[in-house]
Amino acid sequence: MPVAIYSLLRAALFLAATGLLWWAGMQSWLAPLLAAVIAWGLSYVLLTRQRDAAALHLAQRAEERRARGGLGTRARQDAEAEDAATGGAPEDR
């Protein structure tokens, strides 16, 4: 959930910056481009806590995935089928 919140807040900053630029009279294709740069800078400064929470959430999920053995069952089956079709895993060659 922290990743979704962080993403929504970044999108809101982008839309707000675009809206302000449009309202200020910059009604061209440059408005969203400049708004993206402004929103990036604002999110870097204003959303530090949310960014850290999202990064921690992703790191925890990666650690849980490693603790379960890495790849899921389906991905492991696909890798084994590919290895069988190509003559073995890359470290076997």
Backbone as XML, in Angstrom:
<?xml version="1.0"?>
<chain id="A" units="angstrom">
  <residue number="1" name="MET">
    <atom name="N" x="0.796" y="-1.204" z="0.000"/>
    <atom name="CA" x="0.000" y="0.000" z="0.000"/>
    <atom name="C" x="0.847" y="1.281" z="0.000"/>
  </residue>
  <residue number="2" name="PRO">
    <atom name="N" x="2.014" y="1.304" z="0.662"/>
    <atom name="CA" x="2.822" y="2.529" z="0.624"/>
    <atom name="C" x="3.256" y="2.921" z="-0.780"/>
  </residue>
  <residue number="3" name="VAL">
    <atom name="N" x="3.462" y="1.954" z="-1.646"/>
    <atom name="CA" x="3.874" y="2.263" z="-3.020"/>
    <atom name="C" x="2.730" y="2.963" z="-3.758"/>
  </residue>
  <residue number="4" name="ALA">
    <atom name="N" x="1.518" y="2.488" z="-3.553"/>
    <atom name="CA" x="0.358" y="3.106" z="-4.195"/>
    <atom name="C" x="0.147" y="4.526" z="-3.682"/>
  </residue>
  <residue number="5" name="ILE">
    <atom name="N" x="0.283" y="4.726" z="-2.391"/>
    <atom name="CA" x="0.110" y="6.064" z="-1.821"/>
    <atom name="C" x="1.168" y="7.015" z="-2.384"/>
  </residue>
  <residue number="6" name="TYR">
    <atom name="N" x="2.410" y="6.574" z="-2.408"/>
    <atom name="CA" x="3.488" y="7.404" z="-2.941"/>
    <atom name="C" x="3.234" y="7.745" z="-4.415"/>
  </residue>
  <residue number="7" name="SER">
    <atom name="N" x="2.812" y="6.759" z="-5.181"/>
    <atom name="CA" x="2.545" y="6.992" z="-6.602"/>
    <atom name="C" x="1.394" y="7.969" z="-6.800"/>
  </residue>
  <residue number="8" name="LEU">
    <atom name="N" x="0.339" y="7.820" z="-6.006"/>
    <atom name="CA" x="-0.805" y="8.735" z="-6.116"/>
    <atom name="C" x="-0.418" y="10.164" z="-5.726"/>
  </residue>
  <residue number="9" name="LEU">
    <atom name="N" x="0.395" y="10.310" z="-4.696"/>
    <atom name="CA" x="0.837" y="11.645" z="-4.294"/>
    <atom name="C" x="1.709" y="12.290" z="-5.371"/>
  </residue>
  <residue number="10" name="ARG">
    <atom name="N" x="2.566" y="11.489" z="-6.003"/>
    <atom name="CA" x="3.390" y="12.028" z="-7.087"/>
    <atom name="C" x="2.529" y="12.436" z="-8.276"/>
  </residue>
  <residue number="11" name="ALA">
    <atom name="N" x="1.524" y="11.618" z="-8.588"/>
    <atom name="CA" x="0.613" y="11.967" z="-9.690"/>
    <atom name="C" x="-0.161" y="13.241" z="-9.354"/>
  </residue>
  <residue number="12" name="ALA">
    <atom name="N" x="-0.577" y="13.383" z="-8.097"/>
    <atom name="CA" x="-1.294" y="14.596" z="-7.689"/>
    <atom name="C" x="-0.402" y="15.822" z="-7.818"/>
  </residue>
  <residue number="13" name="LEU">
    <atom name="N" x="0.868" y="15.709" z="-7.441"/>
    <atom name="CA" x="1.789" y="16.830" z="-7.615"/>
    <atom name="C" x="1.941" y="17.203" z="-9.087"/>
  </residue>
  <residue number="14" name="PHE">
    <atom name="N" x="2.046" y="16.190" z="-9.938"/>
    <atom name="CA" x="2.174" y="16.446" z="-11.371"/>
    <atom name="C" x="0.928" y="17.145" z="-11.917"/>
  </residue>
  <residue number="15" name="LEU">
    <atom name="N" x="-0.244" y="16.649" z="-11.540"/>
    <atom name="CA" x="-1.482" y="17.261" z="-12.032"/>
    <atom name="C" x="-1.651" y="18.684" z="-11.507"/>
  </residue>
  <residue number="16" name="ALA">
    <atom name="N" x="-1.293" y="18.898" z="-10.237"/>
    <atom name="CA" x="-1.384" y="20.243" z="-9.674"/>
    <atom name="C" x="-0.426" y="21.197" z="-10.389"/>
  </residue>
  <residue number="17" name="ALA">
    <atom name="N" x="0.790" y="20.762" z="-10.633"/>
    <atom name="CA" x="1.765" y="21.615" z="-11.336"/>
    <atom name="C" x="1.302" y="21.900" z="-12.754"/>
  </residue>
  <residue number="18" name="THR">
    <atom name="N" x="0.769" y="20.884" z="-13.432"/>
    <atom name="CA" x="0.259" y="21.099" z="-14.790"/>
    <atom name="C" x="-0.903" y="22.083" z="-14.778"/>
  </residue>
  <residue number="19" name="GLY">
    <atom name="N" x="-1.812" y="21.906" z="-13.833"/>
    <atom name="CA" x="-2.952" y="22.809" z="-13.728"/>
    <atom name="C" x="-2.536" y="24.244" z="-13.445"/>
  </residue>
  <residue number="20" name="LEU">
    <atom name="N" x="-1.576" y="24.419" z="-12.552"/>
    <atom name="CA" x="-1.102" y="25.773" z="-12.242"/>
    <atom name="C" x="-0.417" y="26.417" z="-13.443"/>
  </residue>
  <residue number="21" name="LEU">
    <atom name="N" x="0.377" y="25.655" z="-14.149"/>
    <atom name="CA" x="1.032" y="26.200" z="-15.341"/>
    <atom name="C" x="0.003" y="26.548" z="-16.419"/>
  </residue>
  <residue number="22" name="TRP">
    <atom name="N" x="-0.985" y="25.696" z="-16.576"/>
    <atom name="CA" x="-2.026" y="25.940" z="-17.575"/>
    <atom name="C" x="-2.812" y="27.201" z="-17.207"/>
  </residue>
  <residue number="23" name="TRP">
    <atom name="N" x="-3.147" y="27.307" z="-15.913"/>
    <atom name="CA" x="-3.889" y="28.464" z="-15.419"/>
    <atom name="C" x="-3.073" y="29.750" z="-15.577"/>
  </residue>
  <residue number="24" name="ALA">
    <atom name="N" x="-1.756" y="29.640" z="-15.414"/>
    <atom name="CA" x="-0.883" y="30.807" z="-15.527"/>
    <atom name="C" x="-0.661" y="31.233" z="-16.983"/>
  </residue>
  <residue number="25" name="GLY">
    <atom name="N" x="-1.195" y="30.466" z="-17.929"/>
    <atom name="CA" x="-1.111" y="30.887" z="-19.322"/>
    <atom name="C" x="-0.185" y="30.055" z="-20.186"/>
  </residue>
  <residue number="26" name="MET">
    <atom name="N" x="0.462" y="29.072" z="-19.616"/>
    <atom name="CA" x="1.347" y="28.216" z="-20.414"/>
    <atom name="C" x="0.523" y="27.061" z="-20.974"/>
  </residue>
  <residue number="27" name="GLN">
    <atom name="N" x="-0.189" y="27.334" z="-22.054"/>
    <atom name="CA" x="-1.102" y="26.347" z="-22.610"/>
    <atom name="C" x="-0.510" y="25.713" z="-23.863"/>
  </residue>
  <residue number="28" name="SER">
    <atom name="N" x="0.612" y="25.060" z="-23.670"/>
    <atom name="CA" x="1.253" y="24.363" z="-24.777"/>
    <atom name="C" x="1.755" y="23.017" z="-24.289"/>
  </residue>
  <residue number="29" name="TRP">
    <atom name="N" x="2.435" y="22.307" z="-25.163"/>
    <atom name="CA" x="2.953" y="20.993" z="-24.801"/>
    <atom name="C" x="4.086" y="21.089" z="-23.786"/>
  </residue>
  <residue number="30" name="LEU">
    <atom name="N" x="4.623" y="22.262" z="-23.589"/>
    <atom name="CA" x="5.688" y="22.446" z="-22.607"/>
    <atom name="C" x="5.169" y="22.406" z="-21.164"/>
  </residue>
  <residue number="31" name="ALA">
    <atom name="N" x="3.893" y="22.697" z="-20.966"/>
    <atom name="CA" x="3.341" y="22.712" z="-19.610"/>
    <atom name="C" x="3.493" y="21.358" z="-18.920"/>
  </residue>
  <residue number="32" name="PRO">
    <atom name="N" x="3.085" y="20.249" z="-19.531"/>
    <atom name="CA" x="3.287" y="18.962" z="-18.845"/>
    <atom name="C" x="4.763" y="18.599" z="-18.678"/>
  </residue>
  <residue number="33" name="LEU">
    <atom name="N" x="5.590" y="18.996" z="-19.629"/>
    <atom name="CA" x="7.017" y="18.714" z="-19.527"/>
    <atom name="C" x="7.643" y="19.465" z="-18.344"/>
  </residue>
  <residue number="34" name="LEU">
    <atom name="N" x="7.355" y="20.747" z="-18.255"/>
    <atom name="CA" x="7.854" y="21.538" z="-17.139"/>
    <atom name="C" x="7.221" y="21.070" z="-15.824"/>
  </residue>
  <residue number="35" name="ALA">
    <atom name="N" x="5.944" y="20.691" z="-15.867"/>
    <atom name="CA" x="5.268" y="20.199" z="-14.663"/>
    <atom name="C" x="5.911" y="18.907" z="-14.164"/>
  </residue>
  <residue number="36" name="ALA">
    <atom name="N" x="6.372" y="18.065" z="-15.073"/>
    <atom name="CA" x="7.041" y="16.827" z="-14.662"/>
    <atom name="C" x="8.324" y="17.134" z="-13.902"/>
  </residue>
  <residue number="37" name="VAL">
    <atom name="N" x="9.074" y="18.111" z="-14.376"/>
    <atom name="CA" x="10.312" y="18.503" z="-13.697"/>
    <atom name="C" x="9.995" y="19.113" z="-12.334"/>
  </residue>
  <residue number="38" name="ILE">
    <atom name="N" x="8.992" y="19.982" z="-12.293"/>
    <atom name="CA" x="8.594" y="20.605" z="-11.029"/>
    <atom name="C" x="8.090" y="19.555" z="-10.046"/>
  </residue>
  <residue number="39" name="ALA">
    <atom name="N" x="7.243" y="18.650" z="-10.516"/>
    <atom name="CA" x="6.695" y="17.606" z="-9.643"/>
    <atom name="C" x="7.792" y="16.681" z="-9.139"/>
  </residue>
  <residue number="40" name="TRP">
    <atom name="N" x="8.784" y="16.391" z="-9.974"/>
    <atom name="CA" x="9.906" y="15.557" z="-9.530"/>
    <atom name="C" x="10.647" y="16.230" z="-8.382"/>
  </residue>
  <residue number="41" name="GLY">
    <atom name="N" x="10.948" y="17.503" z="-8.547"/>
    <atom name="CA" x="11.648" y="18.243" z="-7.506"/>
    <atom name="C" x="10.834" y="18.346" z="-6.223"/>
  </residue>
  <residue number="42" name="LEU">
    <atom name="N" x="9.552" y="18.648" z="-6.357"/>
    <atom name="CA" x="8.701" y="18.742" z="-5.172"/>
    <atom name="C" x="8.553" y="17.400" z="-4.471"/>
  </residue>
  <residue number="43" name="SER">
    <atom name="N" x="8.417" y="16.329" z="-5.246"/>
    <atom name="CA" x="8.272" y="15.017" z="-4.614"/>
    <atom name="C" x="9.551" y="14.609" z="-3.906"/>
  </residue>
  <residue number="44" name="TYR">
    <atom name="N" x="10.683" y="15.013" z="-4.436"/>
    <atom name="CA" x="11.966" y="14.703" z="-3.794"/>
    <atom name="C" x="12.065" y="15.397" z="-2.439"/>
  </residue>
  <residue number="45" name="VAL">
    <atom name="N" x="11.565" y="16.617" z="-2.376"/>
    <atom name="CA" x="11.654" y="17.397" z="-1.146"/>
    <atom name="C" x="10.504" y="17.086" z="-0.192"/>
  </residue>
  <residue number="46" name="LEU">
    <atom name="N" x="9.281" y="17.002" z="-0.704"/>
    <atom name="CA" x="8.096" y="16.907" z="0.149"/>
    <atom name="C" x="7.688" y="15.489" z="0.521"/>
  </residue>
  <residue number="47" name="LEU">
    <atom name="N" x="8.049" y="14.509" z="-0.288"/>
    <atom name="CA" x="7.542" y="13.146" z="-0.068"/>
    <atom name="C" x="8.623" y="12.179" z="0.414"/>
  </residue>
  <residue number="48" name="THR">
    <atom name="N" x="9.569" y="12.682" z="1.177"/>
    <atom name="CA" x="10.666" y="11.840" z="1.659"/>
    <atom name="C" x="10.144" y="10.681" z="2.505"/>
  </residue>
  <residue number="49" name="ARG">
    <atom name="N" x="9.252" y="10.970" z="3.433"/>
    <atom name="CA" x="8.728" y="9.933" z="4.324"/>
    <atom name="C" x="7.972" y="8.858" z="3.534"/>
  </residue>
  <residue number="50" name="GLN">
    <atom name="N" x="7.146" y="9.279" z="2.581"/>
    <atom name="CA" x="6.388" y="8.315" z="1.779"/>
    <atom name="C" x="7.312" y="7.496" z="0.883"/>
  </residue>
  <residue number="51" name="ARG">
    <atom name="N" x="8.351" y="8.125" z="0.328"/>
    <atom name="CA" x="9.301" y="7.412" z="-0.520"/>
    <atom name="C" x="10.056" y="6.361" z="0.287"/>
  </residue>
  <residue number="52" name="ASP">
    <atom name="N" x="10.468" y="6.736" z="1.494"/>
    <atom name="CA" x="11.169" y="5.779" z="2.357"/>
    <atom name="C" x="10.270" y="4.615" z="2.751"/>
  </residue>
  <residue number="53" name="ALA">
    <atom name="N" x="9.000" y="4.914" z="3.039"/>
    <atom name="CA" x="8.056" y="3.847" z="3.393"/>
    <atom name="C" x="7.843" y="2.900" z="2.216"/>
  </residue>
  <residue number="54" name="ALA">
    <atom name="N" x="7.741" y="3.438" z="1.005"/>
    <atom name="CA" x="7.567" y="2.598" z="-0.184"/>
    <atom name="C" x="8.801" y="1.743" z="-0.424"/>
  </residue>
  <residue number="55" name="ALA">
    <atom name="N" x="9.981" y="2.329" z="-0.272"/>
    <atom name="CA" x="11.222" y="1.568" z="-0.469"/>
    <atom name="C" x="11.348" y="0.455" z="0.566"/>
  </residue>
  <residue number="56" name="LEU">
    <atom name="N" x="10.992" y="0.744" z="1.809"/>
    <atom name="CA" x="11.041" y="-0.273" z="2.862"/>
    <atom name="C" x="10.058" y="-1.396" z="2.568"/>
  </residue>
  <residue number="57" name="HIS">
    <atom name="N" x="8.877" y="-1.042" z="2.114"/>
    <atom name="CA" x="7.868" y="-2.054" z="1.767"/>
    <atom name="C" x="8.375" y="-2.977" z="0.657"/>
  </residue>
  <residue number="58" name="LEU">
    <atom name="N" x="8.966" y="-2.390" z="-0.381"/>
    <atom name="CA" x="9.486" y="-3.196" z="-1.485"/>
    <atom name="C" x="10.653" y="-4.071" z="-1.036"/>
  </residue>
  <residue number="59" name="ALA">
    <atom name="N" x="11.510" y="-3.539" z="-0.163"/>
    <atom name="CA" x="12.636" y="-4.321" z="0.344"/>
    <atom name="C" x="12.149" y="-5.498" z="1.191"/>
  </residue>
  <residue number="60" name="GLN">
    <atom name="N" x="11.133" y="-5.271" z="1.989"/>
    <atom name="CA" x="10.579" y="-6.355" z="2.806"/>
    <atom name="C" x="9.960" y="-7.438" z="1.932"/>
  </residue>
  <residue number="61" name="ARG">
    <atom name="N" x="9.258" y="-7.032" z="0.893"/>
    <atom name="CA" x="8.662" y="-8.026" z="-0.009"/>
    <atom name="C" x="9.732" y="-8.821" z="-0.734"/>
  </residue>
  <residue number="62" name="ALA">
    <atom name="N" x="10.807" y="-8.173" z="-1.128"/>
    <atom name="CA" x="11.899" y="-8.886" z="-1.793"/>
    <atom name="C" x="12.552" y="-9.872" z="-0.831"/>
  </residue>
  <residue number="63" name="GLU">
    <atom name="N" x="12.727" y="-9.464" z="0.413"/>
    <atom name="CA" x="13.308" y="-10.358" z="1.415"/>
    <atom name="C" x="12.400" y="-11.560" z="1.669"/>
  </residue>
  <residue number="64" name="GLU">
    <atom name="N" x="11.095" y="-11.333" z="1.753"/>
    <atom name="CA" x="10.151" y="-12.444" z="1.930"/>
    <atom name="C" x="10.215" y="-13.397" z="0.742"/>
  </residue>
  <residue number="65" name="ARG">
    <atom name="N" x="10.333" y="-12.841" z="-0.460"/>
    <atom name="CA" x="10.412" y="-13.673" z="-1.666"/>
    <atom name="C" x="11.687" y="-14.518" z="-1.642"/>
  </residue>
  <residue number="66" name="ARG">
    <atom name="N" x="12.806" y="-13.912" z="-1.222"/>
    <atom name="CA" x="14.056" y="-14.672" z="-1.108"/>
    <atom name="C" x="13.944" y="-15.756" z="-0.046"/>
  </residue>
  <residue number="67" name="ALA">
    <atom name="N" x="13.266" y="-15.456" z="1.064"/>
    <atom name="CA" x="13.109" y="-16.436" z="2.146"/>
    <atom name="C" x="12.254" y="-17.624" z="1.689"/>
  </residue>
  <residue number="68" name="ARG">
    <atom name="N" x="11.333" y="-17.380" z="0.761"/>
    <atom name="CA" x="10.496" y="-18.469" z="0.246"/>
    <atom name="C" x="11.194" y="-19.266" z="-0.845"/>
  </residue>
  <residue number="69" name="GLY">
    <atom name="N" x="12.386" y="-18.865" z="-1.220"/>
    <atom name="CA" x="13.116" y="-19.619" z="-2.231"/>
    <atom name="C" x="13.229" y="-18.913" z="-3.553"/>
  </residue>
  <residue number="70" name="GLY">
    <atom name="N" x="12.996" y="-17.638" z="-3.583"/>
    <atom name="CA" x="13.204" y="-16.890" z="-4.823"/>
    <atom name="C" x="12.003" y="-16.938" z="-5.740"/>
  </residue>
  <residue number="71" name="LEU">
    <atom name="N" x="12.143" y="-17.597" z="-6.845"/>
    <atom name="CA" x="11.093" y="-17.633" z="-7.852"/>
    <atom name="C" x="9.861" y="-18.360" z="-7.350"/>
  </residue>
  <residue number="72" name="GLY">
    <atom name="N" x="8.713" y="-17.989" z="-7.851"/>
    <atom name="CA" x="7.490" y="-18.704" z="-7.553"/>
    <atom name="C" x="7.458" y="-20.029" z="-8.287"/>
  </residue>
  <residue number="73" name="THR">
    <atom name="N" x="6.471" y="-20.839" z="-7.968"/>
    <atom name="CA" x="6.362" y="-22.179" z="-8.562"/>
    <atom name="C" x="6.275" y="-22.101" z="-10.077"/>
  </residue>
  <residue number="74" name="ARG">
    <atom name="N" x="5.432" y="-21.223" z="-10.569"/>
    <atom name="CA" x="5.235" y="-21.114" z="-12.019"/>
    <atom name="C" x="6.524" y="-20.653" z="-12.711"/>
  </residue>
  <residue number="75" name="ALA">
    <atom name="N" x="7.187" y="-19.654" z="-12.142"/>
    <atom name="CA" x="8.427" y="-19.159" z="-12.739"/>
    <atom name="C" x="9.512" y="-20.229" z="-12.694"/>
  </residue>
  <residue number="76" name="ARG">
    <atom name="N" x="9.553" y="-20.989" z="-11.614"/>
    <atom name="CA" x="10.546" y="-22.058" z="-11.499"/>
    <atom name="C" x="10.288" y="-23.130" z="-12.559"/>
  </residue>
  <residue number="77" name="GLN">
    <atom name="N" x="9.008" y="-23.482" z="-12.785"/>
    <atom name="CA" x="8.664" y="-24.468" z="-13.811"/>
    <atom name="C" x="9.068" y="-23.964" z="-15.192"/>
  </residue>
  <residue number="78" name="ASP">
    <atom name="N" x="8.811" y="-22.683" z="-15.450"/>
    <atom name="CA" x="9.198" y="-22.101" z="-16.731"/>
    <atom name="C" x="10.714" y="-22.145" z="-16.923"/>
  </residue>
  <residue number="79" name="ALA">
    <atom name="N" x="11.460" y="-21.810" z="-15.865"/>
    <atom name="CA" x="12.919" y="-21.832" z="-15.952"/>
    <atom name="C" x="13.429" y="-23.249" z="-16.191"/>
  </residue>
  <residue number="80" name="GLU">
    <atom name="N" x="12.830" y="-24.223" z="-15.529"/>
    <atom name="CA" x="13.246" y="-25.618" z="-15.726"/>
    <atom name="C" x="12.939" y="-26.082" z="-17.138"/>
  </residue>
  <residue number="81" name="ALA">
    <atom name="N" x="11.768" y="-25.695" z="-17.675"/>
    <atom name="CA" x="11.421" y="-26.063" z="-19.047"/>
    <atom name="C" x="12.376" y="-25.417" z="-20.042"/>
  </residue>
  <residue number="82" name="GLU">
    <atom name="N" x="12.736" y="-24.167" z="-19.792"/>
    <atom name="CA" x="13.687" y="-23.491" z="-20.680"/>
    <atom name="C" x="15.055" y="-24.150" z="-20.602"/>
  </residue>
  <residue number="83" name="ASP">
    <atom name="N" x="15.490" y="-24.487" z="-19.389"/>
    <atom name="CA" x="16.777" y="-25.160" z="-19.235"/>
    <atom name="C" x="16.796" y="-26.493" z="-19.969"/>
  </residue>
  <residue number="84" name="ALA">
    <atom name="N" x="15.699" y="-27.237" z="-19.878"/>
    <atom name="CA" x="15.606" y="-28.527" z="-20.550"/>
    <atom name="C" x="15.652" y="-28.343" z="-22.070"/>
  </residue>
  <residue number="85" name="ALA">
    <atom name="N" x="15.013" y="-27.295" z="-22.569"/>
    <atom name="CA" x="14.956" y="-27.067" z="-24.005"/>
    <atom name="C" x="16.298" y="-26.582" z="-24.565"/>
  </residue>
  <residue number="86" name="THR">
    <atom name="N" x="17.065" y="-25.862" z="-23.738"/>
    <atom name="CA" x="18.317" y="-25.304" z="-24.228"/>
    <atom name="C" x="19.551" y="-26.107" z="-23.814"/>
  </residue>
  <residue number="87" name="GLY">
    <atom name="N" x="19.353" y="-27.155" z="-23.078"/>
    <atom name="CA" x="20.486" y="-27.993" z="-22.720"/>
    <atom name="C" x="21.034" y="-27.734" z="-21.333"/>
  </residue>
  <residue number="88" name="GLY">
    <atom name="N" x="20.269" y="-27.133" z="-20.472"/>
    <atom name="CA" x="20.718" y="-26.947" z="-19.102"/>
    <atom name="C" x="20.795" y="-25.488" z="-18.698"/>
  </residue>
  <residue number="89" name="ALA">
    <atom name="N" x="20.982" y="-25.286" z="-17.408"/>
    <atom name="CA" x="21.095" y="-23.936" z="-16.867"/>
    <atom name="C" x="22.397" y="-23.311" z="-17.348"/>
  </residue>
  <residue number="90" name="PRO">
    <atom name="N" x="22.480" y="-21.980" z="-17.393"/>
    <atom name="CA" x="23.703" y="-21.327" z="-17.881"/>
    <atom name="C" x="24.954" y="-21.743" z="-17.089"/>
  </residue>
  <residue number="91" name="GLU">
    <atom name="N" x="24.845" y="-21.986" z="-15.800"/>
    <atom name="CA" x="26.025" y="-22.374" z="-15.036"/>
    <atom name="C" x="26.447" y="-23.808" z="-15.330"/>
  </residue>
  <residue number="92" name="ASP">
    <atom name="N" x="25.557" y="-24.602" z="-15.985"/>
    <atom name="CA" x="25.889" y="-25.981" z="-16.354"/>
    <atom name="C" x="26.718" y="-26.053" z="-17.638"/>
  </residue>
  <residue number="93" name="ARG">
    <atom name="N" x="26.742" y="-24.981" z="-18.408"/>
    <atom name="CA" x="27.437" y="-24.990" z="-19.696"/>
    <atom name="C" x="28.868" y="-24.658" z="-19.582"/>
  </residue>
</chain>
